[in-house]
Amino acid sequence: MSLSSSFSFERADLTNRANSIRAWRGDVGLLCATTHIAKEYDLVAPMGIQFWQALLGLKETTPENLKKMRQAVQLESEKLNCFKRMDVICLACTAGSFIGGPDYDKEIIEEIENASGSPGLTTSTALLELFCDMNIKKIALVAPYAKSVVDAEIDFMNGNY
């Protein structure tokens, strides 16, 4: 073994160990619509949580594009587990998890879990669980979406909550 290949192996091993130490509580895979939001999550995450991300390639927030983005969910979920197994994989695109109406989020979770073997979650599902846990009966909705996307969100909320 040459000195350079030995050094590469040791460096990779040290990187893996450092990542394991940073994620002593858990590794969270994020399926992101377009941007690198993992850095934002890192700012507010409890110590010991590490975020990994995969980009789904959303070009414009329209109902058609949000539904099309779902085509990448299975492959990107699987790829998130190539390096190490995620403790959970979340579709971190609220509109992408409600655009198909009631139970659309559950379908996506099933796709994530079947493709990756990790537990799945969506931001819409997390909101519904929060509302239930906090006994919230009424919400006010403010959204940065076009009317067609907001209408889909209202349908999703009415159908699930």
Chimera marker file (.cmm) of the C-alpha trace (Angstrom):
<marker_set name="trace">
<marker id="1" x="0.000" y="0.000" z="0.000" r="1" g="1" b="0" radius="0.5"/>
<marker id="2" x="1.408" y="3.364" z="-0.948" r="1" g="1" b="0" radius="0.5"/>
<marker id="3" x="1.611" y="6.227" z="1.503" r="1" g="1" b="0" radius="0.5"/>
<marker id="4" x="-0.993" y="8.263" z="-0.434" r="1" g="1" b="0" radius="0.5"/>
<marker id="5" x="-3.605" y="5.476" z="-0.484" r="1" g="1" b="0" radius="0.5"/>
<marker id="6" x="-3.012" y="4.820" z="3.212" r="1" g="1" b="0" radius="0.5"/>
<marker id="7" x="-3.531" y="8.512" z="3.946" r="1" g="1" b="0" radius="0.5"/>
<marker id="8" x="-6.761" y="8.571" z="1.914" r="1" g="1" b="0" radius="0.5"/>
<marker id="9" x="-8.141" y="5.602" z="3.835" r="1" g="1" b="0" radius="0.5"/>
<marker id="10" x="-7.240" y="7.144" z="7.194" r="1" g="1" b="0" radius="0.5"/>
<marker id="11" x="-8.757" y="10.485" z="6.207" r="1" g="1" b="0" radius="0.5"/>
<marker id="12" x="-12.009" y="8.826" z="5.062" r="1" g="1" b="0" radius="0.5"/>
<marker id="13" x="-12.108" y="6.816" z="8.284" r="1" g="1" b="0" radius="0.5"/>
<marker id="14" x="-11.640" y="9.973" z="10.370" r="1" g="1" b="0" radius="0.5"/>
<marker id="15" x="-14.404" y="11.731" z="8.407" r="1" g="1" b="0" radius="0.5"/>
<marker id="16" x="-16.783" y="8.831" z="9.063" r="1" g="1" b="0" radius="0.5"/>
<marker id="17" x="-15.931" y="8.892" z="12.757" r="1" g="1" b="0" radius="0.5"/>
<marker id="18" x="-16.451" y="12.665" z="12.939" r="1" g="1" b="0" radius="0.5"/>
<marker id="19" x="-19.846" y="12.325" z="11.254" r="1" g="1" b="0" radius="0.5"/>
<marker id="20" x="-20.829" y="9.596" z="13.725" r="1" g="1" b="0" radius="0.5"/>
<marker id="21" x="-19.899" y="11.816" z="16.659" r="1" g="1" b="0" radius="0.5"/>
<marker id="22" x="-21.874" y="14.778" z="15.280" r="1" g="1" b="0" radius="0.5"/>
<marker id="23" x="-24.928" y="12.565" z="14.784" r="1" g="1" b="0" radius="0.5"/>
<marker id="24" x="-24.885" y="10.719" z="18.085" r="1" g="1" b="0" radius="0.5"/>
<marker id="25" x="-28.638" y="11.359" z="18.479" r="1" g="1" b="0" radius="0.5"/>
<marker id="26" x="-29.647" y="10.759" z="14.894" r="1" g="1" b="0" radius="0.5"/>
<marker id="27" x="-29.262" y="11.233" z="11.167" r="1" g="1" b="0" radius="0.5"/>
<marker id="28" x="-32.151" y="12.947" z="9.413" r="1" g="1" b="0" radius="0.5"/>
<marker id="29" x="-32.504" y="12.751" z="5.642" r="1" g="1" b="0" radius="0.5"/>
<marker id="30" x="-34.250" y="15.709" z="4.023" r="1" g="1" b="0" radius="0.5"/>
<marker id="31" x="-35.881" y="15.480" z="0.616" r="1" g="1" b="0" radius="0.5"/>
<marker id="32" x="-35.714" y="19.125" z="-0.421" r="1" g="1" b="0" radius="0.5"/>
<marker id="33" x="-37.610" y="20.721" z="-3.287" r="1" g="1" b="0" radius="0.5"/>
<marker id="34" x="-34.774" y="22.882" z="-4.561" r="1" g="1" b="0" radius="0.5"/>
<marker id="35" x="-32.593" y="24.734" z="-2.111" r="1" g="1" b="0" radius="0.5"/>
<marker id="36" x="-30.030" y="23.708" z="0.426" r="1" g="1" b="0" radius="0.5"/>
<marker id="37" x="-32.149" y="24.019" z="3.553" r="1" g="1" b="0" radius="0.5"/>
<marker id="38" x="-30.135" y="21.572" z="5.645" r="1" g="1" b="0" radius="0.5"/>
<marker id="39" x="-27.946" y="24.469" z="6.817" r="1" g="1" b="0" radius="0.5"/>
<marker id="40" x="-31.043" y="26.221" z="8.180" r="1" g="1" b="0" radius="0.5"/>
<marker id="41" x="-32.061" y="23.067" z="10.030" r="1" g="1" b="0" radius="0.5"/>
<marker id="42" x="-28.531" y="22.713" z="11.429" r="1" g="1" b="0" radius="0.5"/>
<marker id="43" x="-28.863" y="26.153" z="13.045" r="1" g="1" b="0" radius="0.5"/>
<marker id="44" x="-31.864" y="25.119" z="15.157" r="1" g="1" b="0" radius="0.5"/>
<marker id="45" x="-31.254" y="21.391" z="15.611" r="1" g="1" b="0" radius="0.5"/>
<marker id="46" x="-30.466" y="19.932" z="18.993" r="1" g="1" b="0" radius="0.5"/>
<marker id="47" x="-26.855" y="18.892" z="19.462" r="1" g="1" b="0" radius="0.5"/>
<marker id="48" x="-26.242" y="15.426" z="18.074" r="1" g="1" b="0" radius="0.5"/>
<marker id="49" x="-28.645" y="15.669" z="15.114" r="1" g="1" b="0" radius="0.5"/>
<marker id="50" x="-27.124" y="15.739" z="11.647" r="1" g="1" b="0" radius="0.5"/>
<marker id="51" x="-29.037" y="16.541" z="8.481" r="1" g="1" b="0" radius="0.5"/>
<marker id="52" x="-28.400" y="15.063" z="5.045" r="1" g="1" b="0" radius="0.5"/>
<marker id="53" x="-30.214" y="16.236" z="1.973" r="1" g="1" b="0" radius="0.5"/>
<marker id="54" x="-31.275" y="15.229" z="-1.477" r="1" g="1" b="0" radius="0.5"/>
<marker id="55" x="-32.648" y="17.681" z="-4.009" r="1" g="1" b="0" radius="0.5"/>
<marker id="56" x="-35.867" y="16.829" z="-5.872" r="1" g="1" b="0" radius="0.5"/>
<marker id="57" x="-35.522" y="19.449" z="-8.611" r="1" g="1" b="0" radius="0.5"/>
<marker id="58" x="-38.654" y="21.584" z="-8.263" r="1" g="1" b="0" radius="0.5"/>
<marker id="59" x="-38.450" y="24.344" z="-10.873" r="1" g="1" b="0" radius="0.5"/>
<marker id="60" x="-41.624" y="26.282" z="-10.104" r="1" g="1" b="0" radius="0.5"/>
<marker id="61" x="-44.258" y="25.886" z="-7.389" r="1" g="1" b="0" radius="0.5"/>
<marker id="62" x="-47.270" y="24.854" z="-9.444" r="1" g="1" b="0" radius="0.5"/>
<marker id="63" x="-49.595" y="21.925" z="-8.735" r="1" g="1" b="0" radius="0.5"/>
<marker id="64" x="-48.285" y="20.115" z="-11.817" r="1" g="1" b="0" radius="0.5"/>
<marker id="65" x="-44.619" y="20.569" z="-10.895" r="1" g="1" b="0" radius="0.5"/>
<marker id="66" x="-45.222" y="19.591" z="-7.260" r="1" g="1" b="0" radius="0.5"/>
<marker id="67" x="-46.858" y="16.346" z="-8.374" r="1" g="1" b="0" radius="0.5"/>
<marker id="68" x="-44.071" y="15.724" z="-10.902" r="1" g="1" b="0" radius="0.5"/>
<marker id="69" x="-41.457" y="16.262" z="-8.166" r="1" g="1" b="0" radius="0.5"/>
<marker id="70" x="-42.852" y="13.164" z="-6.416" r="1" g="1" b="0" radius="0.5"/>
<marker id="71" x="-41.285" y="11.025" z="-9.157" r="1" g="1" b="0" radius="0.5"/>
<marker id="72" x="-37.868" y="11.656" z="-7.581" r="1" g="1" b="0" radius="0.5"/>
<marker id="73" x="-38.892" y="10.748" z="-4.014" r="1" g="1" b="0" radius="0.5"/>
<marker id="74" x="-38.170" y="7.014" z="-4.206" r="1" g="1" b="0" radius="0.5"/>
<marker id="75" x="-34.769" y="7.276" z="-5.894" r="1" g="1" b="0" radius="0.5"/>
<marker id="76" x="-33.577" y="10.127" z="-3.669" r="1" g="1" b="0" radius="0.5"/>
<marker id="77" x="-34.805" y="8.323" z="-0.526" r="1" g="1" b="0" radius="0.5"/>
<marker id="78" x="-32.802" y="5.286" z="-1.528" r="1" g="1" b="0" radius="0.5"/>
<marker id="79" x="-29.726" y="7.405" z="-2.283" r="1" g="1" b="0" radius="0.5"/>
<marker id="80" x="-29.858" y="9.066" z="1.147" r="1" g="1" b="0" radius="0.5"/>
<marker id="81" x="-29.155" y="5.647" z="2.674" r="1" g="1" b="0" radius="0.5"/>
<marker id="82" x="-26.202" y="4.843" z="0.400" r="1" g="1" b="0" radius="0.5"/>
<marker id="83" x="-23.633" y="6.313" z="2.778" r="1" g="1" b="0" radius="0.5"/>
<marker id="84" x="-25.313" y="5.412" z="6.041" r="1" g="1" b="0" radius="0.5"/>
<marker id="85" x="-28.820" y="4.509" z="7.187" r="1" g="1" b="0" radius="0.5"/>
<marker id="86" x="-30.954" y="7.522" z="8.086" r="1" g="1" b="0" radius="0.5"/>
<marker id="87" x="-32.953" y="7.383" z="11.300" r="1" g="1" b="0" radius="0.5"/>
<marker id="88" x="-35.782" y="9.163" z="9.482" r="1" g="1" b="0" radius="0.5"/>
<marker id="89" x="-36.281" y="10.628" z="6.006" r="1" g="1" b="0" radius="0.5"/>
<marker id="90" x="-38.603" y="13.612" z="5.658" r="1" g="1" b="0" radius="0.5"/>
<marker id="91" x="-40.093" y="15.225" z="2.584" r="1" g="1" b="0" radius="0.5"/>
<marker id="92" x="-39.200" y="18.786" z="3.600" r="1" g="1" b="0" radius="0.5"/>
<marker id="93" x="-41.582" y="20.426" z="1.142" r="1" g="1" b="0" radius="0.5"/>
<marker id="94" x="-44.936" y="21.200" z="2.703" r="1" g="1" b="0" radius="0.5"/>
<marker id="95" x="-46.694" y="21.930" z="-0.595" r="1" g="1" b="0" radius="0.5"/>
<marker id="96" x="-45.211" y="18.791" z="-2.099" r="1" g="1" b="0" radius="0.5"/>
<marker id="97" x="-46.786" y="16.698" z="0.640" r="1" g="1" b="0" radius="0.5"/>
<marker id="98" x="-50.319" y="18.129" z="0.482" r="1" g="1" b="0" radius="0.5"/>
<marker id="99" x="-50.796" y="18.876" z="-3.229" r="1" g="1" b="0" radius="0.5"/>
<marker id="100" x="-52.527" y="15.562" z="-3.945" r="1" g="1" b="0" radius="0.5"/>
<marker id="101" x="-55.255" y="16.009" z="-1.341" r="1" g="1" b="0" radius="0.5"/>
<marker id="102" x="-56.133" y="14.021" z="1.785" r="1" g="1" b="0" radius="0.5"/>
<marker id="103" x="-53.783" y="11.109" z="2.524" r="1" g="1" b="0" radius="0.5"/>
<marker id="104" x="-51.291" y="12.227" z="-0.156" r="1" g="1" b="0" radius="0.5"/>
<marker id="105" x="-48.719" y="12.605" z="2.624" r="1" g="1" b="0" radius="0.5"/>
<marker id="106" x="-49.302" y="9.011" z="3.731" r="1" g="1" b="0" radius="0.5"/>
<marker id="107" x="-48.701" y="7.753" z="0.182" r="1" g="1" b="0" radius="0.5"/>
<marker id="108" x="-45.393" y="9.636" z="0.061" r="1" g="1" b="0" radius="0.5"/>
<marker id="109" x="-44.364" y="8.267" z="3.462" r="1" g="1" b="0" radius="0.5"/>
<marker id="110" x="-45.016" y="4.750" z="2.196" r="1" g="1" b="0" radius="0.5"/>
<marker id="111" x="-42.859" y="5.419" z="-0.883" r="1" g="1" b="0" radius="0.5"/>
<marker id="112" x="-40.028" y="6.768" z="1.278" r="1" g="1" b="0" radius="0.5"/>
<marker id="113" x="-40.147" y="3.767" z="3.607" r="1" g="1" b="0" radius="0.5"/>
<marker id="114" x="-40.372" y="1.183" z="0.822" r="1" g="1" b="0" radius="0.5"/>
<marker id="115" x="-37.484" y="2.724" z="-1.106" r="1" g="1" b="0" radius="0.5"/>
<marker id="116" x="-35.154" y="3.400" z="1.804" r="1" g="1" b="0" radius="0.5"/>
<marker id="117" x="-36.021" y="1.097" z="4.678" r="1" g="1" b="0" radius="0.5"/>
<marker id="118" x="-35.966" y="4.139" z="6.978" r="1" g="1" b="0" radius="0.5"/>
<marker id="119" x="-39.035" y="5.593" z="8.674" r="1" g="1" b="0" radius="0.5"/>
<marker id="120" x="-40.625" y="8.322" z="6.564" r="1" g="1" b="0" radius="0.5"/>
<marker id="121" x="-42.256" y="11.638" z="7.379" r="1" g="1" b="0" radius="0.5"/>
<marker id="122" x="-43.563" y="14.723" z="5.591" r="1" g="1" b="0" radius="0.5"/>
<marker id="123" x="-43.888" y="18.269" z="6.871" r="1" g="1" b="0" radius="0.5"/>
<marker id="124" x="-47.664" y="18.136" z="6.349" r="1" g="1" b="0" radius="0.5"/>
<marker id="125" x="-47.885" y="14.981" z="8.449" r="1" g="1" b="0" radius="0.5"/>
<marker id="126" x="-45.830" y="16.621" z="11.194" r="1" g="1" b="0" radius="0.5"/>
<marker id="127" x="-48.198" y="19.615" z="11.189" r="1" g="1" b="0" radius="0.5"/>
<marker id="128" x="-51.262" y="17.383" z="11.485" r="1" g="1" b="0" radius="0.5"/>
<marker id="129" x="-49.673" y="15.479" z="14.369" r="1" g="1" b="0" radius="0.5"/>
<marker id="130" x="-48.760" y="18.747" z="16.100" r="1" g="1" b="0" radius="0.5"/>
<marker id="131" x="-52.322" y="20.057" z="15.760" r="1" g="1" b="0" radius="0.5"/>
<marker id="132" x="-53.649" y="16.825" z="17.240" r="1" g="1" b="0" radius="0.5"/>
<marker id="133" x="-51.093" y="16.689" z="20.080" r="1" g="1" b="0" radius="0.5"/>
<marker id="134" x="-51.755" y="20.314" z="21.029" r="1" g="1" b="0" radius="0.5"/>
<marker id="135" x="-55.538" y="19.921" z="20.671" r="1" g="1" b="0" radius="0.5"/>
<marker id="136" x="-55.678" y="22.716" z="18.094" r="1" g="1" b="0" radius="0.5"/>
<marker id="137" x="-59.173" y="22.861" z="16.640" r="1" g="1" b="0" radius="0.5"/>
<marker id="138" x="-58.985" y="25.939" z="14.414" r="1" g="1" b="0" radius="0.5"/>
<marker id="139" x="-56.151" y="27.358" z="12.326" r="1" g="1" b="0" radius="0.5"/>
<marker id="140" x="-55.534" y="30.495" z="10.286" r="1" g="1" b="0" radius="0.5"/>
<marker id="141" x="-53.716" y="29.844" z="7.038" r="1" g="1" b="0" radius="0.5"/>
<marker id="142" x="-51.204" y="32.220" z="5.494" r="1" g="1" b="0" radius="0.5"/>
<marker id="143" x="-49.223" y="30.764" z="2.616" r="1" g="1" b="0" radius="0.5"/>
<marker id="144" x="-46.726" y="31.995" z="0.026" r="1" g="1" b="0" radius="0.5"/>
<marker id="145" x="-48.340" y="29.960" z="-2.748" r="1" g="1" b="0" radius="0.5"/>
<marker id="146" x="-50.498" y="30.650" z="-5.787" r="1" g="1" b="0" radius="0.5"/>
<marker id="147" x="-54.248" y="30.294" z="-5.248" r="1" g="1" b="0" radius="0.5"/>
<marker id="148" x="-54.340" y="26.850" z="-6.867" r="1" g="1" b="0" radius="0.5"/>
<marker id="149" x="-51.752" y="25.552" z="-4.386" r="1" g="1" b="0" radius="0.5"/>
<marker id="150" x="-53.486" y="27.228" z="-1.420" r="1" g="1" b="0" radius="0.5"/>
<marker id="151" x="-56.786" y="25.637" z="-2.516" r="1" g="1" b="0" radius="0.5"/>
<marker id="152" x="-55.064" y="22.235" z="-2.483" r="1" g="1" b="0" radius="0.5"/>
<marker id="153" x="-53.737" y="22.950" z="1.021" r="1" g="1" b="0" radius="0.5"/>
<marker id="154" x="-57.236" y="23.832" z="2.232" r="1" g="1" b="0" radius="0.5"/>
<marker id="155" x="-58.581" y="20.589" z="0.709" r="1" g="1" b="0" radius="0.5"/>
<marker id="156" x="-55.791" y="18.630" z="2.401" r="1" g="1" b="0" radius="0.5"/>
<marker id="157" x="-56.425" y="20.214" z="5.800" r="1" g="1" b="0" radius="0.5"/>
<marker id="158" x="-60.201" y="19.785" z="5.561" r="1" g="1" b="0" radius="0.5"/>
<marker id="159" x="-59.795" y="16.151" z="4.491" r="1" g="1" b="0" radius="0.5"/>
<marker id="160" x="-57.320" y="15.244" z="7.231" r="1" g="1" b="0" radius="0.5"/>
<marker id="161" x="-58.132" y="17.411" z="10.188" r="1" g="1" b="0" radius="0.5"/>
<link id1="1" id2="2" r="1" g="1" b="0" radius="0.2"/>
<link id1="2" id2="3" r="1" g="1" b="0" radius="0.2"/>
<link id1="3" id2="4" r="1" g="1" b="0" radius="0.2"/>
<link id1="4" id2="5" r="1" g="1" b="0" radius="0.2"/>
<link id1="5" id2="6" r="1" g="1" b="0" radius="0.2"/>
<link id1="6" id2="7" r="1" g="1" b="0" radius="0.2"/>
<link id1="7" id2="8" r="1" g="1" b="0" radius="0.2"/>
<link id1="8" id2="9" r="1" g="1" b="0" radius="0.2"/>
<link id1="9" id2="10" r="1" g="1" b="0" radius="0.2"/>
<link id1="10" id2="11" r="1" g="1" b="0" radius="0.2"/>
<link id1="11" id2="12" r="1" g="1" b="0" radius="0.2"/>
<link id1="12" id2="13" r="1" g="1" b="0" radius="0.2"/>
<link id1="13" id2="14" r="1" g="1" b="0" radius="0.2"/>
<link id1="14" id2="15" r="1" g="1" b="0" radius="0.2"/>
<link id1="15" id2="16" r="1" g="1" b="0" radius="0.2"/>
<link id1="16" id2="17" r="1" g="1" b="0" radius="0.2"/>
<link id1="17" id2="18" r="1" g="1" b="0" radius="0.2"/>
<link id1="18" id2="19" r="1" g="1" b="0" radius="0.2"/>
<link id1="19" id2="20" r="1" g="1" b="0" radius="0.2"/>
<link id1="20" id2="21" r="1" g="1" b="0" radius="0.2"/>
<link id1="21" id2="22" r="1" g="1" b="0" radius="0.2"/>
<link id1="22" id2="23" r="1" g="1" b="0" radius="0.2"/>
<link id1="23" id2="24" r="1" g="1" b="0" radius="0.2"/>
<link id1="24" id2="25" r="1" g="1" b="0" radius="0.2"/>
<link id1="25" id2="26" r="1" g="1" b="0" radius="0.2"/>
<link id1="26" id2="27" r="1" g="1" b="0" radius="0.2"/>
<link id1="27" id2="28" r="1" g="1" b="0" radius="0.2"/>
<link id1="28" id2="29" r="1" g="1" b="0" radius="0.2"/>
<link id1="29" id2="30" r="1" g="1" b="0" radius="0.2"/>
<link id1="30" id2="31" r="1" g="1" b="0" radius="0.2"/>
<link id1="31" id2="32" r="1" g="1" b="0" radius="0.2"/>
<link id1="32" id2="33" r="1" g="1" b="0" radius="0.2"/>
<link id1="33" id2="34" r="1" g="1" b="0" radius="0.2"/>
<link id1="34" id2="35" r="1" g="1" b="0" radius="0.2"/>
<link id1="35" id2="36" r="1" g="1" b="0" radius="0.2"/>
<link id1="36" id2="37" r="1" g="1" b="0" radius="0.2"/>
<link id1="37" id2="38" r="1" g="1" b="0" radius="0.2"/>
<link id1="38" id2="39" r="1" g="1" b="0" radius="0.2"/>
<link id1="39" id2="40" r="1" g="1" b="0" radius="0.2"/>
<link id1="40" id2="41" r="1" g="1" b="0" radius="0.2"/>
<link id1="41" id2="42" r="1" g="1" b="0" radius="0.2"/>
<link id1="42" id2="43" r="1" g="1" b="0" radius="0.2"/>
<link id1="43" id2="44" r="1" g="1" b="0" radius="0.2"/>
<link id1="44" id2="45" r="1" g="1" b="0" radius="0.2"/>
<link id1="45" id2="46" r="1" g="1" b="0" radius="0.2"/>
<link id1="46" id2="47" r="1" g="1" b="0" radius="0.2"/>
<link id1="47" id2="48" r="1" g="1" b="0" radius="0.2"/>
<link id1="48" id2="49" r="1" g="1" b="0" radius="0.2"/>
<link id1="49" id2="50" r="1" g="1" b="0" radius="0.2"/>
<link id1="50" id2="51" r="1" g="1" b="0" radius="0.2"/>
<link id1="51" id2="52" r="1" g="1" b="0" radius="0.2"/>
<link id1="52" id2="53" r="1" g="1" b="0" radius="0.2"/>
<link id1="53" id2="54" r="1" g="1" b="0" radius="0.2"/>
<link id1="54" id2="55" r="1" g="1" b="0" radius="0.2"/>
<link id1="55" id2="56" r="1" g="1" b="0" radius="0.2"/>
<link id1="56" id2="57" r="1" g="1" b="0" radius="0.2"/>
<link id1="57" id2="58" r="1" g="1" b="0" radius="0.2"/>
<link id1="58" id2="59" r="1" g="1" b="0" radius="0.2"/>
<link id1="59" id2="60" r="1" g="1" b="0" radius="0.2"/>
<link id1="60" id2="61" r="1" g="1" b="0" radius="0.2"/>
<link id1="61" id2="62" r="1" g="1" b="0" radius="0.2"/>
<link id1="62" id2="63" r="1" g="1" b="0" radius="0.2"/>
<link id1="63" id2="64" r="1" g="1" b="0" radius="0.2"/>
<link id1="64" id2="65" r="1" g="1" b="0" radius="0.2"/>
<link id1="65" id2="66" r="1" g="1" b="0" radius="0.2"/>
<link id1="66" id2="67" r="1" g="1" b="0" radius="0.2"/>
<link id1="67" id2="68" r="1" g="1" b="0" radius="0.2"/>
<link id1="68" id2="69" r="1" g="1" b="0" radius="0.2"/>
<link id1="69" id2="70" r="1" g="1" b="0" radius="0.2"/>
<link id1="70" id2="71" r="1" g="1" b="0" radius="0.2"/>
<link id1="71" id2="72" r="1" g="1" b="0" radius="0.2"/>
<link id1="72" id2="73" r="1" g="1" b="0" radius="0.2"/>
<link id1="73" id2="74" r="1" g="1" b="0" radius="0.2"/>
<link id1="74" id2="75" r="1" g="1" b="0" radius="0.2"/>
<link id1="75" id2="76" r="1" g="1" b="0" radius="0.2"/>
<link id1="76" id2="77" r="1" g="1" b="0" radius="0.2"/>
<link id1="77" id2="78" r="1" g="1" b="0" radius="0.2"/>
<link id1="78" id2="79" r="1" g="1" b="0" radius="0.2"/>
<link id1="79" id2="80" r="1" g="1" b="0" radius="0.2"/>
<link id1="80" id2="81" r="1" g="1" b="0" radius="0.2"/>
<link id1="81" id2="82" r="1" g="1" b="0" radius="0.2"/>
<link id1="82" id2="83" r="1" g="1" b="0" radius="0.2"/>
<link id1="83" id2="84" r="1" g="1" b="0" radius="0.2"/>
<link id1="84" id2="85" r="1" g="1" b="0" radius="0.2"/>
<link id1="85" id2="86" r="1" g="1" b="0" radius="0.2"/>
<link id1="86" id2="87" r="1" g="1" b="0" radius="0.2"/>
<link id1="87" id2="88" r="1" g="1" b="0" radius="0.2"/>
<link id1="88" id2="89" r="1" g="1" b="0" radius="0.2"/>
<link id1="89" id2="90" r="1" g="1" b="0" radius="0.2"/>
<link id1="90" id2="91" r="1" g="1" b="0" radius="0.2"/>
<link id1="91" id2="92" r="1" g="1" b="0" radius="0.2"/>
<link id1="92" id2="93" r="1" g="1" b="0" radius="0.2"/>
<link id1="93" id2="94" r="1" g="1" b="0" radius="0.2"/>
<link id1="94" id2="95" r="1" g="1" b="0" radius="0.2"/>
<link id1="95" id2="96" r="1" g="1" b="0" radius="0.2"/>
<link id1="96" id2="97" r="1" g="1" b="0" radius="0.2"/>
<link id1="97" id2="98" r="1" g="1" b="0" radius="0.2"/>
<link id1="98" id2="99" r="1" g="1" b="0" radius="0.2"/>
<link id1="99" id2="100" r="1" g="1" b="0" radius="0.2"/>
<link id1="100" id2="101" r="1" g="1" b="0" radius="0.2"/>
<link id1="101" id2="102" r="1" g="1" b="0" radius="0.2"/>
<link id1="102" id2="103" r="1" g="1" b="0" radius="0.2"/>
<link id1="103" id2="104" r="1" g="1" b="0" radius="0.2"/>
<link id1="104" id2="105" r="1" g="1" b="0" radius="0.2"/>
<link id1="105" id2="106" r="1" g="1" b="0" radius="0.2"/>
<link id1="106" id2="107" r="1" g="1" b="0" radius="0.2"/>
<link id1="107" id2="108" r="1" g="1" b="0" radius="0.2"/>
<link id1="108" id2="109" r="1" g="1" b="0" radius="0.2"/>
<link id1="109" id2="110" r="1" g="1" b="0" radius="0.2"/>
<link id1="110" id2="111" r="1" g="1" b="0" radius="0.2"/>
<link id1="111" id2="112" r="1" g="1" b="0" radius="0.2"/>
<link id1="112" id2="113" r="1" g="1" b="0" radius="0.2"/>
<link id1="113" id2="114" r="1" g="1" b="0" radius="0.2"/>
<link id1="114" id2="115" r="1" g="1" b="0" radius="0.2"/>
<link id1="115" id2="116" r="1" g="1" b="0" radius="0.2"/>
<link id1="116" id2="117" r="1" g="1" b="0" radius="0.2"/>
<link id1="117" id2="118" r="1" g="1" b="0" radius="0.2"/>
<link id1="118" id2="119" r="1" g="1" b="0" radius="0.2"/>
<link id1="119" id2="120" r="1" g="1" b="0" radius="0.2"/>
<link id1="120" id2="121" r="1" g="1" b="0" radius="0.2"/>
<link id1="121" id2="122" r="1" g="1" b="0" radius="0.2"/>
<link id1="122" id2="123" r="1" g="1" b="0" radius="0.2"/>
<link id1="123" id2="124" r="1" g="1" b="0" radius="0.2"/>
<link id1="124" id2="125" r="1" g="1" b="0" radius="0.2"/>
<link id1="125" id2="126" r="1" g="1" b="0" radius="0.2"/>
<link id1="126" id2="127" r="1" g="1" b="0" radius="0.2"/>
<link id1="127" id2="128" r="1" g="1" b="0" radius="0.2"/>
<link id1="128" id2="129" r="1" g="1" b="0" radius="0.2"/>
<link id1="129" id2="130" r="1" g="1" b="0" radius="0.2"/>
<link id1="130" id2="131" r="1" g="1" b="0" radius="0.2"/>
<link id1="131" id2="132" r="1" g="1" b="0" radius="0.2"/>
<link id1="132" id2="133" r="1" g="1" b="0" radius="0.2"/>
<link id1="133" id2="134" r="1" g="1" b="0" radius="0.2"/>
<link id1="134" id2="135" r="1" g="1" b="0" radius="0.2"/>
<link id1="135" id2="136" r="1" g="1" b="0" radius="0.2"/>
<link id1="136" id2="137" r="1" g="1" b="0" radius="0.2"/>
<link id1="137" id2="138" r="1" g="1" b="0" radius="0.2"/>
<link id1="138" id2="139" r="1" g="1" b="0" radius="0.2"/>
<link id1="139" id2="140" r="1" g="1" b="0" radius="0.2"/>
<link id1="140" id2="141" r="1" g="1" b="0" radius="0.2"/>
<link id1="141" id2="142" r="1" g="1" b="0" radius="0.2"/>
<link id1="142" id2="143" r="1" g="1" b="0" radius="0.2"/>
<link id1="143" id2="144" r="1" g="1" b="0" radius="0.2"/>
<link id1="144" id2="145" r="1" g="1" b="0" radius="0.2"/>
<link id1="145" id2="146" r="1" g="1" b="0" radius="0.2"/>
<link id1="146" id2="147" r="1" g="1" b="0" radius="0.2"/>
<link id1="147" id2="148" r="1" g="1" b="0" radius="0.2"/>
<link id1="148" id2="149" r="1" g="1" b="0" radius="0.2"/>
<link id1="149" id2="150" r="1" g="1" b="0" radius="0.2"/>
<link id1="150" id2="151" r="1" g="1" b="0" radius="0.2"/>
<link id1="151" id2="152" r="1" g="1" b="0" radius="0.2"/>
<link id1="152" id2="153" r="1" g="1" b="0" radius="0.2"/>
<link id1="153" id2="154" r="1" g="1" b="0" radius="0.2"/>
<link id1="154" id2="155" r="1" g="1" b="0" radius="0.2"/>
<link id1="155" id2="156" r="1" g="1" b="0" radius="0.2"/>
<link id1="156" id2="157" r="1" g="1" b="0" radius="0.2"/>
<link id1="157" id2="158" r="1" g="1" b="0" radius="0.2"/>
<link id1="158" id2="159" r="1" g="1" b="0" radius="0.2"/>
<link id1="159" id2="160" r="1" g="1" b="0" radius="0.2"/>
<link id1="160" id2="161" r="1" g="1" b="0" radius="0.2"/>
</marker_set>
